[in-house]
Amino acid sequence: MTVCFLPQSVEKGVKKLKIVTQADMRRQLQHYHIGYLPAAIRMRIEDMFRRGKITTMFCTSTLLEGVNLPADNLFITDNKIFRKVMTPVDFRNLIGRVGRIRFNLYGNVFFVSQGEKLKQEDYVDLLKKEVPKQTLSIEAGPKNLTNAEKKYIIKALLQGNIELVKRNDAQSEEAYIMMRKFALVLLRDIMQDNDSLVRREFSNLLTPKDEAKIREAFIDPFTEPDDDINTSVDQTKNLRTAIAMGLKYPDRVDGRFDYDDVLAFLEKLSRIFKWGKYEASTLGKPTLLRWYAVVLIQWMEGTGLSNIMKKALEYRRQHRDNFWVNRGQKEYYDDGLQHRNIVFADTLEVIDNIVLFSISNYFLRFSNEYKTIHHLNEFDNNWYEFVEYGTTNPITILLQRNGFSREVSTYIRNNKDAFIIEGLDGKWHLSTALLKCSNANARTEASSVRYNMPELFVARQLGGNQHG
């Protein structure tokens, strides 16, 4: 691996080394690889880069997440991830993204210095530092679960209390979430008598008598912990009681979601799942919950990303005050490029982290409990499915179940006269014309799906008509 340092004048240094200049970059295909991009888009970008359709990629620390790409040159412009200096592990992982044996034998890493702000020595220090011995987060240590936190967990469980609050104001949100997760895992393992790593790590602080007392405290079958470590027994008890009392997903009005109904349902879930306590920085904030309700409705109704972004910009243009540039800075929204990019980033992050992760997990729990209590295998108006597939349309859901992405499924549905055929058995099939349509993503996905499920496709002549 070759290592070079570039001066603050990046463009000058790049020209001297005969690497791509800004003018060259404009002539090449480029793209961005960031964590909050929808998975389908991110995977498409990676595939295009592997095939040489994209030659330059701008990345955040998502490159640390084990992405294997045929990259020859890597330019590092910072030694931090967010506000924290990279650890030796993160740094070695990052520079290891080039020169992958599968793709090439050598790789070049260029470190960009920024005068007094970021010196060559900062990179050199990271290069010289030994990678420390790695430990599991369950093992006691300054950055892991501490002995004090372990004792705090045991004390709460012995009292029959799983509603853990922060130990003190100094405990970070990350440490609190980790502590609570391990408490749920430990409780499940004690109740199910699992000989797990987590239980063994607590063994020096727990006696058999203590474990017997914990089992007795949580023996109520209505709240007995299960394998879902995202939900604690107090949340489960509230949820089962609410469903037994008649709580269900609100009905749609003329096939559409009503904002007031959606927000009211989310507010009920907030009380049931205690989001104010357990999701204090996101779902637990009423102002944010109203925003999440808007994005959630758009996503479930199958609104495309482009239109979701347009609506987000429209809202900002009408509400220009109190625009958060970052966590500590507010500005007047000016609709400039920088502010638009922030809107795009924030909206994508809500879709990825809130709608498709947090809300999806809570809806999954709600749907599973609803089916159990009402003795159902399936039921209509299942909002978990609407979030999972990003639509309420049965054709789009069926296509995604068979391996198509949300975007391509929507494209096929919008051109159903050309690509969807209803068989004599009443089942839907796809025309082989889809393999030759003008939509590149649809062609690629259709080819892959056909390889695995050839019975889904049937031949039909369309007179050469192709849809783009």
N, C-alpha and C positions, 0 to 999 in steps of 0.2 A: 504494500500500500504506500502510495506517495502522499506526503503531507506538504502543503505550501501555505504561506501566510500572504494575505492580500492587504494592502494599505486601506486607509479610510476612503480614498478615491477608488471605489470599486471598479468603475468603468475603465479608468486608466490602467489599473492593474490587470484587468481582464484582457484588454487589448494587447498589452505587452506580452501576455502569456498565450496569445492567439486562441483564447477561449471565446465563447459567444459574447458579442457586444449587444447593446440595446437594439441597434439596427438589425443585427443578425436575428435577434429574438423575435422581432416583428415579422421576419420572413419565415420563421419556423412555427410549427404547431406547438402551443403551450397550453397548460391547464393547471388548475389548483387542486391540491389534495389536502382536505381539512377534515377534522374529526366529525363535525356535525353534518357533513353531506349525507344524504340518504344512502343507505348501503348499496342500492342498485346502481346509483350514479357513481359512487366511489369504485365499485367493482368494474364498471364500464371504463372508467378512466385508467385503472390499473391494466386492464386488458389491452386498451389502445396503446398504452406506453410499451407494453411487452411486444406488441406487433409493430412498433415503430411509427404508428400513426400520430403519436405525441412524442416530441423530442425533448421538451423542456417542461419540468414540473416544479411548481412552487408548493412547498409543504410546510406544515407546522410540525409539532412533535408527534403527529400520527405516524411518522416514519419509524418511531420507536416500537410500534406495536406489531413487530414481526412481519412487516410488509416486504416481500421478496420481489425486487424489480431489477431488470438488467441495466442498472445505472453505472456509468463509468466515472462520472464526476459528481461530487457532492460539495456544495458551498454552504458552510455554516456561518450564519451571521450573528449568532448570539450564543452565550453559554448558559442561558436560563430556560427553564420551562415555566411559563407565566412569570412569577416574580422570584422564583427560587432557582439558585444555581444548580445546574445538573449534578447529579451524583456520579461517581466514577462508573457505576453500572450503566446509567442512562447514556453517559457519554460514549462508552465503549460500544454500547448497543447501536448508537446512532452512526458512528463512523464505520461500523460493520455493515452498513446498508449498501456499500459499494464493494466491488470486487467479489461478488457472490460466486462461489465455485460453479454453481449450476449455469451461470451466464457468462462469466469472464474470469480471467486469472488475476487481473490487476484492477485497482481502482484508485482514483485521485481524490483527496479531501483537501479543500481550500478553506482556510479559516480567515474570516473577514474581521480585521481589527477596526476599532472605531475611536482612535485617539485615546483620550483619557478615560472615556467611558468603558472601553473594552480593549485591553492591551494584549499583545502576543503572549505575555506571561500568564494571563488568565487561562489561555488554552494550554500552554505548556504545563501549568500546574495540574490540569485535568489529565494530560497525557502521562504525567509522571506518577500520579496517584495510583497506589495499588487498589485493586478491587477488593473491598473487605469481604469477609466471610458472610454469606447471606443467611438470614434466619427467617422462619415463618412468622407471620404477624401474631400468631397465638403465643409464641414464645416471649417471655418477659424481656423487655428492653426499652430503651428510651423512646424509640419510634414505633414500638409494637404495643401489645396489650401489657400494661404494667401490673405488678403484683397488687398494687393498691386497687386497680380497677377490677382485678380478679376477685379480691376480697369483697369489693362493693357488690359485684354480681352475686356472689354466694350469700351475702347477707340479705339481699333482696329476695332471692329464691327461697331462702329459709322462712321468710315472712309471708310467702305466698304472693309476692309482688313482682310482676313482670313489667310494670309501668315505670321503667327506669327513667330518671331524669339525669341531667348532667351532674357529675360529681361536684363540680364547682364552676365558677365563671371562666376559669383558665382553660378548661377542657375544650379542645377544638371540636368543630362540627364533625370532622372526619374521625377523630378519636371516639366521639360519642356514638356515632353510627356503628363503628367497628365493635365497640363494647357491647352495644345492644344486640348486634347480630350474633356475637359469640354467646351471649346470655341465652338467646333463643336456641342456638345449636346445642349448648350444654343441657338445657332443660329437656329438649327432645331426646337426647342421648341417655339421660338419666331415666326418663319415663319409659323409653323403649329398651333400656339396658344394653345400649350399644357400646362396644369396646372401641371407642373412636379416639383419634389423636387429640381432639378437643377435651374429651373427658379425662384422658391420661394427663394432659397438661394441667388440669385442675386437681389431680389426685392428691398432691401434697397438701392441699388446703381443705379437702373434703374427706370426711370419715364416712363409713357405711351408714352410721346413724344419721348423719346429715342428709345423705341421699334418700334414706327412708322417709325422713321428715319432709323433704321436697316432694317426693312422690305422693305423700298424703295430702300435701297442700294443693296439688294440681290434679287430683284424681277425678274431679268432676268431668264426666264424659262430654258434657256440653262445651267444655273449654279445653279438653285435653289437647296438647300441642301435636301438630302433624308435621309433615315434611316441608311445609312452606315456611321457610325461615324469614320471609319478608313480612309476615303478619304474626303478631304476638297474641296470646290467649285473650287479653282484654279486648283487642280489636275484633277477634273472632267471635267472642261472646256478644258484643254489640251488633255485629253484622247478622249473626243468626237470629237474634231477637228481632231486629228490624225487618228481616225478610219474612219471618214467621208472622209479624204484625201486618204484612201486606206490601212492603217496599218492593218495587220492581222498576225496571228501566221505563222512563216515560214513553208513552206512545208518540209516534211522529204525527205531524199534522199535514195531511195531503202528501205523505211521503217525505216531508222535510222536517228537520229538527227545529224546534222552537227555542230560541236563545234563553228565554226566562225559565223554561222547563229544564233545559240542560244545566244552567247555572244553579237552579234550586236543587237538582239531583246531586251535583258536585258538592254543594254546601252540606247536604245530608251525609254524603260520604265523608266529608271533612270532620263532621262531629263523630261519626261511627268509628273511623280509623284514627281519629285524634291527630289530624294533620298539623294542627297548630303546635303540637308537641313533637311529633315524629318527622314532620316535613316542614319545619319552621321556616326555612329559607326559600321554599318554592310553593308547593300546594297549600301550605298553611297560611299564606298571605292572601287576604281577600282581594286586594287590587290585582295581584298576579292571577288569581283564580278566574277573574272575569276575562282576562286576556286569554288564558288557557281555554276557556269555554268557547271563545270565538274560533281559535285555531282548531280545536277539537271538532267543532261542527263542520268547518270547511274540509277537514281531512276525512271525516266519516262520510260526507256527501260526495266524495270523489273529486273535489276541486283539485286541479293540477297545481304543481308547485309555482308555476309562473303566475297564475291568478292569485294564489295565496300571497305571493310577494307583492303583487300590484295592490291588493287590498291593504296590506301592511303599510305600504308607502302612502296610500290615500289617507289612511287613518293618521299617519304622522303629519301629513300636510295640513290636516284639519286640527291637530293638537300639537302645536310646535313647542309649547313650554315644557319644562322638566324632562328634557331628552337626555337620558343617561348615556354618556360616551363610554364610561367605565363605572366600576363600582363606587368610585369616589368623586366623580365629576359629572356635573349636569351642564348642558348648553341649550341654546335656542336652536331648534331644528331648522337647518337651512336648505335641506333637500340637495345638498352637494354630494359629490361622489363618496367622500369619506362617511358622511352621515347615512347615505343609502346603504353602503356596505355594512354598516353597523346594524341597520334594520334587517338586512338579509341574514347576517350572521345570527342575530338574536332570534329571528323567526325559525331558521333552520335548527337552532339549538333547542327551541321549544318543541318542534316536531320530533326531533330525535330523542332528546333526553326526558321530556315531560310526557308528550302524547304517546310515543311508541315504546317508552320504557315504564315510567312511573304510573301513568294513568292506565296503560295497558295491563300492568301487573295487578292493579286494584280491580279493574274490570274482570280480569280472569278469575280472581278470587270470588268476586260477587257472583259471576255466572256459574261457577262450580258449586257454590253454596246454594244458589237458587235452584239448580237442577237437583241437588241432593234433597233439599227440603221439600220440593214439589214432586219428587220421584220422576224426573224427566231425563231423557237421554239428550234431547236437543229442544230448543224452543226458538220461536220467531223473535225478532227484535232483540237479538243478542248483540249488545254494543261492543262486547269484546271482539267479536268477529268483524264488526264494522271498523274498529280501530286496526285490528290485525291486517285486514286487507285494504283499508283505506277507501271503502265504498260500501253502499248498501245494495248494489246491483248484483243479482244472483249470477249473471253471466261472468262478470268481472271476478267475483269470488271464485267461481268454478275454474276459470282460467288460471288464477293464482295458485289454487290448490294443485293444479297440474304442472306448475313450475314456471309460469310466466310472471314477470314483474308487474307491479301496479300500473306503470306507465304503458307498457305494451298491451296489457289486458284492456286498458281503457281505449287504446287505439283500435284494437280488434273489435271491441264492442261498438265503438263509433262507426265502424265499417262492417257491421255484422251482415249486411246483405251480400257483401263480397266474400267474407271469410268464414261465416258461421252457417252450418247446414244442420237442420233438424232431421234426424233419421226416422225411419219408420217405427223404430222402437221408442220414439219420443225423446231420445237423448241427443245432445248437441255434439256435433263434430266440427272439425276445422278443415277448410279447403286447403289443398296443397298449393293453391295460388299464393298463400301466405308466405311460402318459401321464396317467392320471386317478387314480393311487393317492394315498393320503393323506400320503405322505412327500414333502415339498416339494423336498428335494434330489434325490430320485429323479426326480420329474416334470421338474425343470429339466434335469438331465443327459440324461434320456431324450429330451427334445425336441431337444436339441443333437445327440445321436448320431443320431437319426432323420433330421435334416436332412442329415447327411453320409453316412449309411448306411441309406437307407430299406429296402434289401433285408434288413436284419437283423430287421425287424419283420413280424409277421403278425397279422391280426385274429382274435380269439376272444372269444366272449361268456362272461362269468364270472358272469352273473346278478346284477350289481351288487355283487359281493363285493369289498371294498377292504381292503388291508392297511396298517397304520400302523407 
